[in-house]
Amino acid sequence: MDAPLAETARYQNSRFMKAVRREPVDTTPIWIMRQAGRYLPEYMEVRNKVTFIELCKTPELAAEVTITAQRVLGVDAAILFADLLPILEPMGLDLEYLKGEGPVIHNPIQDASQVDRLTDIADMDCLDFVFQAVKLIRADLPADIPLLGFAGCPFTLASYAIEGGSSKNYRRTKQMMYNDPGAWAALMNRFVDNLVIYLQRQIAAGCQAVQIFDSWAGCLSPEDYQQYVQPYTAKLVAGVQDQAPVINFLTGNPALLGLQRHAGGQVFGVDWRINLADAWEIFGPDVAIQGNMDPIALYADLPILKQKAKAVLDAAAGRNGHIFNLGHGVMPDMNPDHVKALVEMVHELGTR
């Protein structure tokens, strides 16, 4: 077996990829959303030298913080350090990251007449900094550590594009959904078409799996999710899953889990608002599930944290296909020693 094939075999037979395929593992795999983040001193050493977007757009730096986080924490997968939103820029939106405010879009889509100015990405090489980072990370990661790519789901990106930033009630987004379903469909299809190519390019560059984030879909009723969101998420998953496994992550509303299942994916990411055993009843036995500890539990004293980790593992009950994660990203002021301890706890308590 030549070297590239040997490496492919190693990461496909890794603990994480076995769990994705619901195969037996020696212990429960774990990775953590936002594992490369401000809570890590090693990350801040790099981040203090550049802006956030410069870090995202400099492949060597994005690779460095991705690889360092995996090594320092001892997690079973690395996730590309990037952001959900830079894909919006080549589609015609004026995106800026403001200190203390986060991402702001200065020319949001305010009504249906403006949907047409959101264009397809003519040349995906304008996002080559992402694909180059993937190549650098894959070259330097241990061969038994899979690399995850990611993107925002169509609804979450559409919400940013319409609201111009974060929102408490998503009024403008829902207003377009309800009042102009044709414009909404055009907007969502445009995101899907570009996201499929974007994720395919990440996979071609070296990612073993991808996660799609529907971080804001929890604001929707089941009826609205089914009508206005599920068909487009399903189209996105279908366009990617033949090239690599898809982790479909949705947060904020357990009432949507059955519909999330129908949107597709090999792995379903859930948050702490539902017990994992109940989630498995909804999803069925033929999928893997990722989650689902409350990120705030990491502030607990270590003996309590261990109880919290054990509770998640007990709910998973040793099923094949459990990947331990938080139900959302790790907080920026977290004690990194608690994150490292959680990884060790999961590996200890999850031993088969």
Buried (B, 14 or more C-beta within 10 A) or exposed (E): EEEEEEBEEBBBEBBBBBBBEBEEBEBBBBBBBBBBBBBBEBBBEBBEEEEBBEBBBBBEBBBBBBBBBBBBBEBBBBBBBBBBBBBBBBBBBEBEBEEEEEBBBEEBBEEBEBBEEBEEBEEBEEBBBBBBBBBBBBEEBEBBBBBBBBBBBBBBBBBBBBBBBEBEEBEBBBEBBEEBEEBBBBBBBBBBBBBBBBBBBBBEBBBBBBBBBBBBBBBBEBEBBBBBBBBBBBBBBBBBBEBBBBBBBBBBBBBBBEBBBEBBBBBBBBBBBBBBEEBBEBBEEEBBBBBBBBBBBBBBEEEEBBEBBBBBBEBBEEBBBBBBBBBBBBBEEBEBEBBBBBBBBBBEBBEE
